[in-house]
Amino acid sequence: MANHKSAEKRIRQTAKRRLRNRQKMTRMRSAIKKLRAAVAEGDQKTAQELLQPTLSIVDRTAQKGVIHGNKAARTKSRLVYAVSSLG
């Protein structure tokens, strides 16, 4: 366990960050799953509606530093391609 005040503070900060990051990751993954489910069903209208909010969530997750920028770009590219292949 931590022996210094600064180390104790670090532990508190890390715990807060971990929870915050987990929330952001969960939100992003859920949005992606919903969009991919719509694509799998072939529901073009729903997929189009879900695309923009999902891309926004992916962008925000990368902007906060939870995921790498290149991973965000790759994910967005694949989602856009999947939705565009429906129509």
HTML snippet that shows the backbone in 3Dmol.js (N, CA, C, O; Angstrom):
<script src="https://3Dmol.org/build/3Dmol-min.js"></script>
<div id="view" style="width:600px;height:400px;position:relative"></div>
<script>
const pdb = `
ATOM      1  N   MET A   1       0.833  -1.189   0.000  1.00  0.00           N
ATOM      2  CA  MET A   1       0.000   0.000   0.000  1.00  0.00           C
ATOM      3  C   MET A   1       0.873   1.246   0.000  1.00  0.00           C
ATOM      4  O   MET A   1       2.066   1.184   0.297  1.00  0.00           O
ATOM      5  N   ALA A   2       0.268   2.368  -0.333  1.00  0.00           N
ATOM      6  CA  ALA A   2       1.012   3.625  -0.463  1.00  0.00           C
ATOM      7  C   ALA A   2       1.516   4.116   0.889  1.00  0.00           C
ATOM      8  O   ALA A   2       0.823   4.014   1.901  1.00  0.00           O
ATOM      9  N   ASN A   3       2.737   4.653   0.885  1.00  0.00           N
ATOM     10  CA  ASN A   3       3.331   5.174   2.105  1.00  0.00           C
ATOM     11  C   ASN A   3       3.422   6.691   2.111  1.00  0.00           C
ATOM     12  O   ASN A   3       3.686   7.282   3.158  1.00  0.00           O
ATOM     13  N   HIS A   4       3.212   7.331   0.978  1.00  0.00           N
ATOM     14  CA  HIS A   4       3.320   8.783   0.876  1.00  0.00           C
ATOM     15  C   HIS A   4       1.967   9.389   0.528  1.00  0.00           C
ATOM     16  O   HIS A   4       1.112   8.742  -0.078  1.00  0.00           O
ATOM     17  N   LYS A   5       1.794  10.636   0.922  1.00  0.00           N
ATOM     18  CA  LYS A   5       0.545  11.326   0.596  1.00  0.00           C
ATOM     19  C   LYS A   5       0.344  11.414  -0.906  1.00  0.00           C
ATOM     20  O   LYS A   5      -0.765  11.240  -1.410  1.00  0.00           O
ATOM     21  N   SER A   6       1.433  11.685  -1.612  1.00  0.00           N
ATOM     22  CA  SER A   6       1.331  11.823  -3.067  1.00  0.00           C
ATOM     23  C   SER A   6       0.922  10.497  -3.711  1.00  0.00           C
ATOM     24  O   SER A   6       0.168  10.482  -4.684  1.00  0.00           O
ATOM     25  N   ALA A   7       1.423   9.386  -3.166  1.00  0.00           N
ATOM     26  CA  ALA A   7       1.063   8.078  -3.707  1.00  0.00           C
ATOM     27  C   ALA A   7      -0.397   7.756  -3.408  1.00  0.00           C
ATOM     28  O   ALA A   7      -1.080   7.153  -4.236  1.00  0.00           O
ATOM     29  N   GLU A   8      -0.878   8.151  -2.239  1.00  0.00           N
ATOM     30  CA  GLU A   8      -2.284   7.939  -1.889  1.00  0.00           C
ATOM     31  C   GLU A   8      -3.188   8.746  -2.820  1.00  0.00           C
ATOM     32  O   GLU A   8      -4.230   8.265  -3.265  1.00  0.00           O
ATOM     33  N   LYS A   9      -2.773   9.977  -3.105  1.00  0.00           N
ATOM     34  CA  LYS A   9      -3.537  10.818  -4.030  1.00  0.00           C
ATOM     35  C   LYS A   9      -3.564  10.194  -5.419  1.00  0.00           C
ATOM     36  O   LYS A   9      -4.602  10.171  -6.081  1.00  0.00           O
ATOM     37  N   ARG A  10      -2.419   9.692  -5.851  1.00  0.00           N
ATOM     38  CA  ARG A  10      -2.342   9.024  -7.156  1.00  0.00           C
ATOM     39  C   ARG A  10      -3.319   7.858  -7.230  1.00  0.00           C
ATOM     40  O   ARG A  10      -3.982   7.667  -8.250  1.00  0.00           O
ATOM     41  N   ILE A  11      -3.411   7.090  -6.172  1.00  0.00           N
ATOM     42  CA  ILE A  11      -4.328   5.950  -6.147  1.00  0.00           C
ATOM     43  C   ILE A  11      -5.768   6.433  -6.302  1.00  0.00           C
ATOM     44  O   ILE A  11      -6.550   5.846  -7.050  1.00  0.00           O
ATOM     45  N   ARG A  12      -6.111   7.501  -5.593  1.00  0.00           N
ATOM     46  CA  ARG A  12      -7.469   8.059  -5.703  1.00  0.00           C
ATOM     47  C   ARG A  12      -7.737   8.551  -7.124  1.00  0.00           C
ATOM     48  O   ARG A  12      -8.800   8.291  -7.688  1.00  0.00           O
ATOM     49  N   GLN A  13      -6.777   9.258  -7.694  1.00  0.00           N
ATOM     50  CA  GLN A  13      -6.950   9.789  -9.045  1.00  0.00           C
ATOM     51  C   GLN A  13      -7.095   8.662 -10.069  1.00  0.00           C
ATOM     52  O   GLN A  13      -7.933   8.721 -10.969  1.00  0.00           O
ATOM     53  N   THR A  14      -6.271   7.651  -9.910  1.00  0.00           N
ATOM     54  CA  THR A  14      -6.297   6.531 -10.848  1.00  0.00           C
ATOM     55  C   THR A  14      -7.634   5.806 -10.790  1.00  0.00           C
ATOM     56  O   THR A  14      -8.181   5.411 -11.820  1.00  0.00           O
ATOM     57  N   ALA A  15      -8.154   5.635  -9.585  1.00  0.00           N
ATOM     58  CA  ALA A  15      -9.446   4.963  -9.433  1.00  0.00           C
ATOM     59  C   ALA A  15     -10.551   5.758 -10.124  1.00  0.00           C
ATOM     60  O   ALA A  15     -11.396   5.182 -10.810  1.00  0.00           O
ATOM     61  N   LYS A  16     -10.548   7.074  -9.945  1.00  0.00           N
ATOM     62  CA  LYS A  16     -11.547   7.919 -10.594  1.00  0.00           C
ATOM     63  C   LYS A  16     -11.439   7.821 -12.109  1.00  0.00           C
ATOM     64  O   LYS A  16     -12.439   7.672 -12.812  1.00  0.00           O
ATOM     65  N   ARG A  17     -10.211   7.908 -12.595  1.00  0.00           N
ATOM     66  CA  ARG A  17      -9.993   7.854 -14.052  1.00  0.00           C
ATOM     67  C   ARG A  17     -10.428   6.521 -14.632  1.00  0.00           C
ATOM     68  O   ARG A  17     -11.036   6.459 -15.700  1.00  0.00           O
ATOM     69  N   ARG A  18     -10.105   5.445 -13.906  1.00  0.00           N
ATOM     70  CA  ARG A  18     -10.457   4.116 -14.395  1.00  0.00           C
ATOM     71  C   ARG A  18     -11.976   3.999 -14.547  1.00  0.00           C
ATOM     72  O   ARG A  18     -12.463   3.490 -15.557  1.00  0.00           O
ATOM     73  N   LEU A  19     -12.723   4.470 -13.544  1.00  0.00           N
ATOM     74  CA  LEU A  19     -14.185   4.418 -13.623  1.00  0.00           C
ATOM     75  C   LEU A  19     -14.715   5.259 -14.777  1.00  0.00           C
ATOM     76  O   LEU A  19     -15.603   4.836 -15.517  1.00  0.00           O
ATOM     77  N   ARG A  20     -14.155   6.459 -14.916  1.00  0.00           N
ATOM     78  CA  ARG A  20     -14.583   7.354 -15.986  1.00  0.00           C
ATOM     79  C   ARG A  20     -14.306   6.727 -17.353  1.00  0.00           C
ATOM     80  O   ARG A  20     -15.153   6.760 -18.245  1.00  0.00           O
ATOM     81  N   ASN A  21     -13.117   6.160 -17.502  1.00  0.00           N
ATOM     82  CA  ASN A  21     -12.751   5.537 -18.775  1.00  0.00           C
ATOM     83  C   ASN A  21     -13.627   4.327 -19.075  1.00  0.00           C
ATOM     84  O   ASN A  21     -14.015   4.110 -20.223  1.00  0.00           O
ATOM     85  N   ARG A  22     -13.941   3.536 -18.043  1.00  0.00           N
ATOM     86  CA  ARG A  22     -14.801   2.371 -18.251  1.00  0.00           C
ATOM     87  C   ARG A  22     -16.180   2.799 -18.720  1.00  0.00           C
ATOM     88  O   ARG A  22     -16.765   2.157 -19.592  1.00  0.00           O
ATOM     89  N   GLN A  23     -16.709   3.880 -18.149  1.00  0.00           N
ATOM     90  CA  GLN A  23     -18.014   4.373 -18.572  1.00  0.00           C
ATOM     91  C   GLN A  23     -17.996   4.792 -20.039  1.00  0.00           C
ATOM     92  O   GLN A  23     -18.908   4.472 -20.801  1.00  0.00           O
ATOM     93  N   LYS A  24     -16.956   5.502 -20.415  1.00  0.00           N
ATOM     94  CA  LYS A  24     -16.849   5.967 -21.799  1.00  0.00           C
ATOM     95  C   LYS A  24     -16.704   4.783 -22.766  1.00  0.00           C
ATOM     96  O   LYS A  24     -17.312   4.769 -23.836  1.00  0.00           O
ATOM     97  N   MET A  25     -15.898   3.798 -22.379  1.00  0.00           N
ATOM     98  CA  MET A  25     -15.711   2.627 -23.240  1.00  0.00           C
ATOM     99  C   MET A  25     -17.014   1.839 -23.374  1.00  0.00           C
ATOM    100  O   MET A  25     -17.366   1.391 -24.465  1.00  0.00           O
ATOM    101  N   THR A  26     -17.722   1.676 -22.265  1.00  0.00           N
ATOM    102  CA  THR A  26     -18.981   0.930 -22.291  1.00  0.00           C
ATOM    103  C   THR A  26     -19.988   1.630 -23.190  1.00  0.00           C
ATOM    104  O   THR A  26     -20.679   0.992 -23.985  1.00  0.00           O
ATOM    105  N   ARG A  27     -20.064   2.954 -23.055  1.00  0.00           N
ATOM    106  CA  ARG A  27     -21.000   3.728 -23.874  1.00  0.00           C
ATOM    107  C   ARG A  27     -20.661   3.577 -25.351  1.00  0.00           C
ATOM    108  O   ARG A  27     -21.551   3.391 -26.181  1.00  0.00           O
ATOM    109  N   MET A  28     -19.380   3.656 -25.675  1.00  0.00           N
ATOM    110  CA  MET A  28     -18.951   3.539 -27.066  1.00  0.00           C
ATOM    111  C   MET A  28     -19.246   2.140 -27.606  1.00  0.00           C
ATOM    112  O   MET A  28     -19.795   1.996 -28.699  1.00  0.00           O
ATOM    113  N   ARG A  29     -18.887   1.125 -26.851  1.00  0.00           N
ATOM    114  CA  ARG A  29     -19.102  -0.244 -27.319  1.00  0.00           C
ATOM    115  C   ARG A  29     -20.581  -0.542 -27.527  1.00  0.00           C
ATOM    116  O   ARG A  29     -20.957  -1.204 -28.495  1.00  0.00           O
ATOM    117  N   SER A  30     -21.419  -0.051 -26.617  1.00  0.00           N
ATOM    118  CA  SER A  30     -22.864  -0.281 -26.743  1.00  0.00           C
ATOM    119  C   SER A  30     -23.412   0.366 -28.006  1.00  0.00           C
ATOM    120  O   SER A  30     -24.215  -0.233 -28.722  1.00  0.00           O
ATOM    121  N   ALA A  31     -22.979   1.584 -28.273  1.00  0.00           N
ATOM    122  CA  ALA A  31     -23.436   2.287 -29.475  1.00  0.00           C
ATOM    123  C   ALA A  31     -23.003   1.539 -30.725  1.00  0.00           C
ATOM    124  O   ALA A  31     -23.778   1.403 -31.671  1.00  0.00           O
ATOM    125  N   ILE A  32     -21.765   1.054 -30.732  1.00  0.00           N
ATOM    126  CA  ILE A  32     -21.255   0.318 -31.887  1.00  0.00           C
ATOM    127  C   ILE A  32     -22.036  -0.980 -32.074  1.00  0.00           C
ATOM    128  O   ILE A  32     -22.367  -1.353 -33.200  1.00  0.00           O
ATOM    129  N   LYS A  33     -22.328  -1.665 -30.973  1.00  0.00           N
ATOM    130  CA  LYS A  33     -23.078  -2.917 -31.062  1.00  0.00           C
ATOM    131  C   LYS A  33     -24.471  -2.689 -31.632  1.00  0.00           C
ATOM    132  O   LYS A  33     -24.941  -3.473 -32.457  1.00  0.00           O
ATOM    133  N   LYS A  34     -25.139  -1.616 -31.198  1.00  0.00           N
ATOM    134  CA  LYS A  34     -26.471  -1.302 -31.723  1.00  0.00           C
ATOM    135  C   LYS A  34     -26.411  -1.049 -33.226  1.00  0.00           C
ATOM    136  O   LYS A  34     -27.255  -1.532 -33.981  1.00  0.00           O
ATOM    137  N   LEU A  35     -25.410  -0.292 -33.649  1.00  0.00           N
ATOM    138  CA  LEU A  35     -25.270   0.018 -35.067  1.00  0.00           C
ATOM    139  C   LEU A  35     -24.969  -1.244 -35.867  1.00  0.00           C
ATOM    140  O   LEU A  35     -25.556  -1.464 -36.926  1.00  0.00           O
ATOM    141  N   ARG A  36     -24.066  -2.064 -35.369  1.00  0.00           N
ATOM    142  CA  ARG A  36     -23.724  -3.302 -36.087  1.00  0.00           C
ATOM    143  C   ARG A  36     -24.910  -4.263 -36.142  1.00  0.00           C
ATOM    144  O   ARG A  36     -25.075  -4.994 -37.119  1.00  0.00           O
ATOM    145  N   ALA A  37     -25.730  -4.261 -35.099  1.00  0.00           N
ATOM    146  CA  ALA A  37     -26.925  -5.112 -35.101  1.00  0.00           C
ATOM    147  C   ALA A  37     -27.897  -4.649 -36.181  1.00  0.00           C
ATOM    148  O   ALA A  37     -28.490  -5.468 -36.882  1.00  0.00           O
ATOM    149  N   ALA A  38     -28.056  -3.340 -36.311  1.00  0.00           N
ATOM    150  CA  ALA A  38     -28.937  -2.796 -37.351  1.00  0.00           C
ATOM    151  C   ALA A  38     -28.411  -3.153 -38.737  1.00  0.00           C
ATOM    152  O   ALA A  38     -29.186  -3.474 -39.638  1.00  0.00           O
ATOM    153  N   VAL A  39     -27.098  -3.095 -38.904  1.00  0.00           N
ATOM    154  CA  VAL A  39     -26.486  -3.456 -40.190  1.00  0.00           C
ATOM    155  C   VAL A  39     -26.700  -4.939 -40.467  1.00  0.00           C
ATOM    156  O   VAL A  39     -27.015  -5.326 -41.593  1.00  0.00           O
ATOM    157  N   ALA A  40     -26.529  -5.764 -39.445  1.00  0.00           N
ATOM    158  CA  ALA A  40     -26.689  -7.209 -39.620  1.00  0.00           C
ATOM    159  C   ALA A  40     -28.123  -7.577 -40.001  1.00  0.00           C
ATOM    160  O   ALA A  40     -28.350  -8.517 -40.763  1.00  0.00           O
ATOM    161  N   GLU A  41     -29.082  -6.830 -39.466  1.00  0.00           N
ATOM    162  CA  GLU A  41     -30.482  -7.071 -39.813  1.00  0.00           C
ATOM    163  C   GLU A  41     -30.833  -6.526 -41.188  1.00  0.00           C
ATOM    164  O   GLU A  41     -31.877  -6.863 -41.746  1.00  0.00           O
ATOM    165  N   GLY A  42     -29.963  -5.688 -41.732  1.00  0.00           N
ATOM    166  CA  GLY A  42     -30.227  -5.087 -43.036  1.00  0.00           C
ATOM    167  C   GLY A  42     -31.156  -3.899 -42.945  1.00  0.00           C
ATOM    168  O   GLY A  42     -31.733  -3.484 -43.950  1.00  0.00           O
ATOM    169  N   ASP A  43     -31.310  -3.347 -41.761  1.00  0.00           N
ATOM    170  CA  ASP A  43     -32.206  -2.204 -41.534  1.00  0.00           C
ATOM    171  C   ASP A  43     -31.462  -0.901 -41.851  1.00  0.00           C
ATOM    172  O   ASP A  43     -30.804  -0.318 -40.988  1.00  0.00           O
ATOM    173  N   GLN A  44     -31.580  -0.464 -43.096  1.00  0.00           N
ATOM    174  CA  GLN A  44     -30.816   0.695 -43.551  1.00  0.00           C
ATOM    175  C   GLN A  44     -31.254   1.986 -42.862  1.00  0.00           C
ATOM    176  O   GLN A  44     -30.414   2.826 -42.540  1.00  0.00           O
ATOM    177  N   LYS A  45     -32.540   2.152 -42.636  1.00  0.00           N
ATOM    178  CA  LYS A  45     -33.053   3.381 -42.028  1.00  0.00           C
ATOM    179  C   LYS A  45     -32.511   3.549 -40.608  1.00  0.00           C
ATOM    180  O   LYS A  45     -32.017   4.619 -40.253  1.00  0.00           O
ATOM    181  N   THR A  46     -32.604   2.504 -39.806  1.00  0.00           N
ATOM    182  CA  THR A  46     -32.105   2.559 -38.429  1.00  0.00           C
ATOM    183  C   THR A  46     -30.597   2.755 -38.407  1.00  0.00           C
ATOM    184  O   THR A  46     -30.077   3.520 -37.595  1.00  0.00           O
ATOM    185  N   ALA A  47     -29.897   2.066 -39.296  1.00  0.00           N
ATOM    186  CA  ALA A  47     -28.440   2.183 -39.352  1.00  0.00           C
ATOM    187  C   ALA A  47     -28.026   3.616 -39.674  1.00  0.00           C
ATOM    188  O   ALA A  47     -27.087   4.146 -39.080  1.00  0.00           O
ATOM    189  N   GLN A  48     -28.729   4.236 -40.614  1.00  0.00           N
ATOM    190  CA  GLN A  48     -28.423   5.625 -40.971  1.00  0.00           C
ATOM    191  C   GLN A  48     -28.669   6.569 -39.793  1.00  0.00           C
ATOM    192  O   GLN A  48     -27.907   7.509 -39.567  1.00  0.00           O
ATOM    193  N   GLU A  49     -29.740   6.305 -39.051  1.00  0.00           N
ATOM    194  CA  GLU A  49     -30.056   7.146 -37.894  1.00  0.00           C
ATOM    195  C   GLU A  49     -29.028   6.996 -36.783  1.00  0.00           C
ATOM    196  O   GLU A  49     -28.691   7.965 -36.103  1.00  0.00           O
ATOM    197  N   LEU A  50     -28.531   5.779 -36.604  1.00  0.00           N
ATOM    198  CA  LEU A  50     -27.580   5.514 -35.524  1.00  0.00           C
ATOM    199  C   LEU A  50     -26.148   5.900 -35.878  1.00  0.00           C
ATOM    200  O   LEU A  50     -25.311   6.067 -34.991  1.00  0.00           O
ATOM    201  N   LEU A  51     -25.864   6.040 -37.166  1.00  0.00           N
ATOM    202  CA  LEU A  51     -24.483   6.262 -37.596  1.00  0.00           C
ATOM    203  C   LEU A  51     -23.874   7.534 -37.022  1.00  0.00           C
ATOM    204  O   LEU A  51     -22.802   7.485 -36.419  1.00  0.00           O
ATOM    205  N   GLN A  52     -24.534   8.661 -37.197  1.00  0.00           N
ATOM    206  CA  GLN A  52     -23.942   9.935 -36.771  1.00  0.00           C
ATOM    207  C   GLN A  52     -23.701  10.012 -35.258  1.00  0.00           C
ATOM    208  O   GLN A  52     -22.613  10.404 -34.838  1.00  0.00           O
ATOM    209  N   PRO A  53     -24.696   9.645 -34.423  1.00  0.00           N
ATOM    210  CA  PRO A  53     -24.437   9.672 -32.982  1.00  0.00           C
ATOM    211  C   PRO A  53     -23.316   8.717 -32.559  1.00  0.00           C
ATOM    212  O   PRO A  53     -22.546   9.016 -31.646  1.00  0.00           O
ATOM    213  N   THR A  54     -23.234   7.575 -33.228  1.00  0.00           N
ATOM    214  CA  THR A  54     -22.189   6.603 -32.891  1.00  0.00           C
ATOM    215  C   THR A  54     -20.808   7.149 -33.244  1.00  0.00           C
ATOM    216  O   THR A  54     -19.868   7.011 -32.462  1.00  0.00           O
ATOM    217  N   LEU A  55     -20.682   7.763 -34.411  1.00  0.00           N
ATOM    218  CA  LEU A  55     -19.405   8.352 -34.804  1.00  0.00           C
ATOM    219  C   LEU A  55     -19.003   9.456 -33.837  1.00  0.00           C
ATOM    220  O   LEU A  55     -17.824   9.618 -33.522  1.00  0.00           O
ATOM    221  N   SER A  56     -19.974  10.203 -33.376  1.00  0.00           N
ATOM    222  CA  SER A  56     -19.718  11.273 -32.419  1.00  0.00           C
ATOM    223  C   SER A  56     -19.196  10.717 -31.098  1.00  0.00           C
ATOM    224  O   SER A  56     -18.270  11.271 -30.506  1.00  0.00           O
ATOM    225  N   ILE A  57     -19.791   9.628 -30.643  1.00  0.00           N
ATOM    226  CA  ILE A  57     -19.348   8.996 -29.397  1.00  0.00           C
ATOM    227  C   ILE A  57     -17.931   8.465 -29.541  1.00  0.00           C
ATOM    228  O   ILE A  57     -17.119   8.596 -28.625  1.00  0.00           O
ATOM    229  N   VAL A  58     -17.630   7.862 -30.694  1.00  0.00           N
ATOM    230  CA  VAL A  58     -16.274   7.345 -30.936  1.00  0.00           C
ATOM    231  C   VAL A  58     -15.271   8.498 -30.925  1.00  0.00           C
ATOM    232  O   VAL A  58     -14.194   8.388 -30.337  1.00  0.00           O
ATOM    233  N   ASP A  59     -15.630   9.600 -31.575  1.00  0.00           N
ATOM    234  CA  ASP A  59     -14.756  10.773 -31.593  1.00  0.00           C
ATOM    235  C   ASP A  59     -14.487  11.309 -30.193  1.00  0.00           C
ATOM    236  O   ASP A  59     -13.348  11.615 -29.841  1.00  0.00           O
ATOM    237  N   ARG A  60     -15.558  11.418 -29.394  1.00  0.00           N
ATOM    238  CA  ARG A  60     -15.408  11.952 -28.042  1.00  0.00           C
ATOM    239  C   ARG A  60     -14.552  11.033 -27.171  1.00  0.00           C
ATOM    240  O   ARG A  60     -13.773  11.503 -26.342  1.00  0.00           O
ATOM    241  N   THR A  61     -14.701   9.729 -27.364  1.00  0.00           N
ATOM    242  CA  THR A  61     -13.909   8.772 -26.604  1.00  0.00           C
ATOM    243  C   THR A  61     -12.426   8.937 -26.934  1.00  0.00           C
ATOM    244  O   THR A  61     -11.577   8.864 -26.045  1.00  0.00           O
ATOM    245  N   ALA A  62     -12.120   9.157 -28.198  1.00  0.00           N
ATOM    246  CA  ALA A  62     -10.729   9.373 -28.602  1.00  0.00           C
ATOM    247  C   ALA A  62     -10.224  10.722 -28.096  1.00  0.00           C
ATOM    248  O   ALA A  62      -9.079  10.837 -27.660  1.00  0.00           O
ATOM    249  N   GLN A  63     -11.070  11.727 -28.155  1.00  0.00           N
ATOM    250  CA  GLN A  63     -10.678  13.065 -27.731  1.00  0.00           C
ATOM    251  C   GLN A  63     -10.320  13.090 -26.244  1.00  0.00           C
ATOM    252  O   GLN A  63      -9.435  13.837 -25.826  1.00  0.00           O
ATOM    253  N   LYS A  64     -11.001  12.281 -25.460  1.00  0.00           N
ATOM    254  CA  LYS A  64     -10.728  12.216 -24.031  1.00  0.00           C
ATOM    255  C   LYS A  64      -9.501  11.355 -23.720  1.00  0.00           C
ATOM    256  O   LYS A  64      -9.065  11.278 -22.571  1.00  0.00           O
ATOM    257  N   GLY A  65      -8.953  10.713 -24.742  1.00  0.00           N
ATOM    258  CA  GLY A  65      -7.746   9.923 -24.544  1.00  0.00           C
ATOM    259  C   GLY A  65      -8.000   8.507 -24.072  1.00  0.00           C
ATOM    260  O   GLY A  65      -7.072   7.818 -23.648  1.00  0.00           O
ATOM    261  N   VAL A  66      -9.248   8.063 -24.139  1.00  0.00           N
ATOM    262  CA  VAL A  66      -9.573   6.709 -23.695  1.00  0.00           C
ATOM    263  C   VAL A  66      -9.104   5.690 -24.735  1.00  0.00           C
ATOM    264  O   VAL A  66      -8.601   4.622 -24.386  1.00  0.00           O
ATOM    265  N   ILE A  67      -9.275   6.032 -26.014  1.00  0.00           N
ATOM    266  CA  ILE A  67      -8.747   5.197 -27.088  1.00  0.00           C
ATOM    267  C   ILE A  67      -7.831   6.050 -27.955  1.00  0.00           C
ATOM    268  O   ILE A  67      -7.886   7.279 -27.912  1.00  0.00           O
ATOM    269  N   HIS A  68      -7.006   5.401 -28.726  1.00  0.00           N
ATOM    270  CA  HIS A  68      -6.063   6.093 -29.602  1.00  0.00           C
ATOM    271  C   HIS A  68      -6.813   6.684 -30.794  1.00  0.00           C
ATOM    272  O   HIS A  68      -7.828   6.140 -31.228  1.00  0.00           O
ATOM    273  N   GLY A  69      -6.318   7.775 -31.307  1.00  0.00           N
ATOM    274  CA  GLY A  69      -6.951   8.443 -32.439  1.00  0.00           C
ATOM    275  C   GLY A  69      -7.049   7.564 -33.665  1.00  0.00           C
ATOM    276  O   GLY A  69      -8.049   7.594 -34.383  1.00  0.00           O
ATOM    277  N   ASN A  70      -6.004   6.774 -33.907  1.00  0.00           N
ATOM    278  CA  ASN A  70      -6.032   5.891 -35.073  1.00  0.00           C
ATOM    279  C   ASN A  70      -7.077   4.787 -34.922  1.00  0.00           C
ATOM    280  O   ASN A  70      -7.695   4.376 -35.905  1.00  0.00           O
ATOM    281  N   LYS A  71      -7.274   4.309 -33.697  1.00  0.00           N
ATOM    282  CA  LYS A  71      -8.305   3.295 -33.474  1.00  0.00           C
ATOM    283  C   LYS A  71      -9.679   3.895 -33.748  1.00  0.00           C
ATOM    284  O   LYS A  71     -10.547   3.237 -34.324  1.00  0.00           O
ATOM    285  N   ALA A  72      -9.874   5.144 -33.334  1.00  0.00           N
ATOM    286  CA  ALA A  72     -11.145   5.822 -33.580  1.00  0.00           C
ATOM    287  C   ALA A  72     -11.382   5.961 -35.085  1.00  0.00           C
ATOM    288  O   ALA A  72     -12.477   5.689 -35.576  1.00  0.00           O
ATOM    289  N   ALA A  73     -10.358   6.383 -35.803  1.00  0.00           N
ATOM    290  CA  ALA A  73     -10.489   6.561 -37.251  1.00  0.00           C
ATOM    291  C   ALA A  73     -10.794   5.236 -37.935  1.00  0.00           C
ATOM    292  O   ALA A  73     -11.635   5.174 -38.831  1.00  0.00           O
ATOM    293  N   ARG A  74     -10.116   4.190 -37.517  1.00  0.00           N
ATOM    294  CA  ARG A  74     -10.326   2.862 -38.100  1.00  0.00           C
ATOM    295  C   ARG A  74     -11.745   2.371 -37.825  1.00  0.00           C
ATOM    296  O   ARG A  74     -12.412   1.846 -38.717  1.00  0.00           O
ATOM    297  N   THR A  75     -12.198   2.544 -36.593  1.00  0.00           N
ATOM    298  CA  THR A  75     -13.542   2.114 -36.212  1.00  0.00           C
ATOM    299  C   THR A  75     -14.599   2.872 -37.004  1.00  0.00           C
ATOM    300  O   THR A  75     -15.539   2.275 -37.529  1.00  0.00           O
ATOM    301  N   LYS A  76     -14.439   4.190 -37.087  1.00  0.00           N
ATOM    302  CA  LYS A  76     -15.391   5.009 -37.829  1.00  0.00           C
ATOM    303  C   LYS A  76     -15.430   4.603 -39.301  1.00  0.00           C
ATOM    304  O   LYS A  76     -16.501   4.506 -39.901  1.00  0.00           O
ATOM    305  N   SER A  77     -14.269   4.371 -39.866  1.00  0.00           N
ATOM    306  CA  SER A  77     -14.188   3.989 -41.267  1.00  0.00           C
ATOM    307  C   SER A  77     -14.942   2.682 -41.520  1.00  0.00           C
ATOM    308  O   SER A  77     -15.674   2.560 -42.503  1.00  0.00           O
ATOM    309  N   ARG A  78     -14.759   1.719 -40.635  1.00  0.00           N
ATOM    310  CA  ARG A  78     -15.415   0.424 -40.803  1.00  0.00           C
ATOM    311  C   ARG A  78     -16.923   0.542 -40.629  1.00  0.00           C
ATOM    312  O   ARG A  78     -17.689  -0.126 -41.324  1.00  0.00           O
ATOM    313  N   LEU A  79     -17.346   1.396 -39.698  1.00  0.00           N
ATOM    314  CA  LEU A  79     -18.785   1.557 -39.485  1.00  0.00           C
ATOM    315  C   LEU A  79     -19.440   2.237 -40.686  1.00  0.00           C
ATOM    316  O   LEU A  79     -20.507   1.821 -41.136  1.00  0.00           O
ATOM    317  N   VAL A  80     -18.798   3.278 -41.198  1.00  0.00           N
ATOM    318  CA  VAL A  80     -19.328   3.989 -42.368  1.00  0.00           C
ATOM    319  C   VAL A  80     -19.411   3.032 -43.563  1.00  0.00           C
ATOM    320  O   VAL A  80     -20.401   3.028 -44.295  1.00  0.00           O
ATOM    321  N   TYR A  81     -18.373   2.230 -43.750  1.00  0.00           N
ATOM    322  CA  TYR A  81     -18.356   1.275 -44.850  1.00  0.00           C
ATOM    323  C   TYR A  81     -19.492   0.254 -44.702  1.00  0.00           C
ATOM    324  O   TYR A  81     -20.160  -0.093 -45.677  1.00  0.00           O
ATOM    325  N   ALA A  82     -19.695  -0.214 -43.484  1.00  0.00           N
ATOM    326  CA  ALA A  82     -20.757  -1.217 -43.246  1.00  0.00           C
ATOM    327  C   ALA A  82     -22.128  -0.630 -43.558  1.00  0.00           C
ATOM    328  O   ALA A  82     -22.963  -1.286 -44.181  1.00  0.00           O
ATOM    329  N   VAL A  83     -22.358   0.602 -43.124  1.00  0.00           N
ATOM    330  CA  VAL A  83     -23.667   1.229 -43.361  1.00  0.00           C
ATOM    331  C   VAL A  83     -23.850   1.533 -44.846  1.00  0.00           C
ATOM    332  O   VAL A  83     -24.936   1.331 -45.390  1.00  0.00           O
ATOM    333  N   SER A  84     -22.806   2.013 -45.498  1.00  0.00           N
ATOM    334  CA  SER A  84     -22.926   2.360 -46.923  1.00  0.00           C
ATOM    335  C   SER A  84     -23.095   1.118 -47.794  1.00  0.00           C
ATOM    336  O   SER A  84     -23.641   1.202 -48.895  1.00  0.00           O
ATOM    337  N   SER A  85     -22.632  -0.035 -47.308  1.00  0.00           N
ATOM    338  CA  SER A  85     -22.770  -1.261 -48.107  1.00  0.00           C
ATOM    339  C   SER A  85     -24.216  -1.788 -48.093  1.00  0.00           C
ATOM    340  O   SER A  85     -24.570  -2.670 -48.875  1.00  0.00           O
ATOM    341  N   LEU A  86     -25.038  -1.237 -47.197  1.00  0.00           N
ATOM    342  CA  LEU A  86     -26.440  -1.664 -47.154  1.00  0.00           C
ATOM    343  C   LEU A  86     -27.231  -1.147 -48.358  1.00  0.00           C
ATOM    344  O   LEU A  86     -28.090  -1.843 -48.901  1.00  0.00           O
ATOM    345  N   GLY A  87     -26.922   0.089 -48.761  1.00  0.00           N
ATOM    346  CA  GLY A  87     -27.745   0.706 -49.791  1.00  0.00           C
ATOM    347  C   GLY A  87     -27.059   0.863 -51.031  1.00  0.00           C
ATOM    348  O   GLY A  87     -27.633   1.372 -51.994  1.00  0.00           O
TER     349      GLY A  87
END
`;
const viewer = $3Dmol.createViewer("view");
viewer.addModel(pdb, "pdb");
viewer.setStyle({}, {cartoon: {color: "spectrum"}});
viewer.zoomTo();
viewer.render();
</script>
